[in-house]
Amino acid sequence: MRIIGTMIVGALAFSVAGQAHAWAQETHRRIVLDAVQYMKNNPATTRYAALAAWAQSASISIDQLAQILAQSAYDVDDFADT
């Protein structure tokens, strides 16, 4: 989860560091979905097992977790101070 969290924070920080609202909300959502898919496709070089275990501990699938994380990345653009 640490890697995915780092990727999300990094992507969001990068997006607001330059021009405000440089990317659309849908782009933020896709970044997260793509990151989780990358982890799923490359479990030997990512911490996919930890992410999958986290999803399992919450009684949800990895795809459901990806959707929840992606929606969070999408929703952050709705805050006035971002």
Stockholm file with secondary structure:
# STOCKHOLM 1.0

chainA/1-82         MRIIGTMIVGALAFSVAGQAHAWAQETHRRIVLDAVQYMKNNPATTRYAALAAWAQSASISIDQLAQILAQSAYDVDDFADT
#=GR chainA/1-82 SS CHHHHHHHHHHHHHHHHSSTTCSCHHHHHHHHHHHHHHHHHCTTTSCHHHHHHHHHHTTCCHHHHHHHHHHHHHHGGGSTTC
#=GC SS_cons        CHHHHHHHHHHHHHHHHSSTTCSCHHHHHHHHHHHHHHHHHCTTTSCHHHHHHHHHHTTCCHHHHHHHHHHHHHHGGGSTTC
//
